[in-house]
Amino acid sequence: MKAVNLAPPVQRWRLYRLSVIARLDDVPDVRLALRCAASDCGQYPVNERQLPLGLPPIKCMLSFDIRMQQMRAGQLLVALERALLSVPIVLLRLEVMGDHAEAARAGRVALVPSPAGGAG
């Protein structure tokens, strides 16, 4: 039986991935702006990643995951816009990775009974 989320769409919890590409020199400022904007919205990012881009690395992609309600995503983007005004960025992307229930089940492996493992 599949669980049904009866909450209005703006109140549903979703898993988002926020990614920013910036110049390598601006990475500390971008990281600080991302953390400040997330905390201003009452969100706590997880799975923070940093990926250098190019050879030699001249740009860097910072990304992290956030679980929040859909209506909070707009607030986060407004807070990010304010926080990143002084930092030149190349790309800002907010992806919906799935709803909260999908994110919780993603790491679990389905237990299937083994035909050879039965008692008897």
Secondary structure, 3 states (H helix, E strand, C coil): CCCCCCCCHHHCEEEEEEEEEEEHHHHHHHHHHHHHHHHHCCCCCEEEEEEEECCCCCEEEEEEEEEEEHHHHHHHHHHHHHHCCCCCEEEEEEEEEEEHHHHHHCCCCCCCCCCCCCCC
